[in-house]
Amino acid sequence: MKNTVTTLQKMKNEGKKISMLTCYDYTTACLMEEAGINGILIGDSLGMTMMGYDDTLPVTVDDIIHHCASVSRGLKDTFLVADMPFMSYQTSVYDAVKNAGRLIKEGHAQAVKLEGGASVCKQIEAIVKSDIPVVAHIGLTPQSINAFGGFKVQGKNIDRAKQLLEDAKAVEKAGAFMVTLECVPAKLATLISEELTIPTIGIGAGNGCDGQILVYQDMLNMFSGLKPKFVKHFANIGEEMKSAFKAYDEEVKSTAYPAEEHCFKISDEVMEALEEECKEEHAKEVEFEVNRAERV
Ligand code: KIV
């Protein structure tokens, strides 16, 4: 079944949970498509996972388009959302619509995601008016890391909890068809999910959300460093990859790889003829050198 804004809304209405993952390349996209994941986000987290930046701030619209277009070629039924990077929508409503349009036209996304609540509702309204579906993102919004002073759980006191609920309602009213809740206490995320008619997608926001999203390198345990509390390792791919790289290195050096079964064949006749030609060529070279030495 093809996932669309309509089927994702229907899943919420029927109490069925929505699965989403981040993805940044064609090969992984094919695997996620085959696994039946409902939605893929080309997150600006690619700045950290694929480009090695310390945070998401340096990511450009062109970076997202590059990865989004690659992922889109691996998908058939999976819904594709592209993140709007830092300063691609905050600067003006015009920039927001123009950049959202590029992510659809050039990145082949089916929707865009942007961070913020009431403060970005004008942008959400304008993008939706251009018939581009919008996913909002509230709670911990990594593009605001400098304003937040670090990656912290959001909405823990009454004022911040009320603010988050208001932001969630504001983005729904502005026309967002889905909202991501990042690092929000589980009970608050459950309440927000019940108060909204649109699906909520949690990351570090508990089981009461209408769906979940994780950064795929986190859930596959591909990083040896920090593990946020909300991340579950569904496999140890990082270790698997490292031991495969090590085995390759050892076999190249010991000449165990490539073995006979990895080699292409050629007939003995062709090889003998070629070797004969080489011998004649060498003999001519030697003769030439001898003649030159005699002339000097
Ligand atoms: O950029 C990203 O990967 C995200 C998810 C963490 C929701 O925004």
Residues whose N, C-alpha, C, O or C-beta is under 5 A from the ligand:
A	BS01	KIV	T22 G43 D44 S45 T180 I203
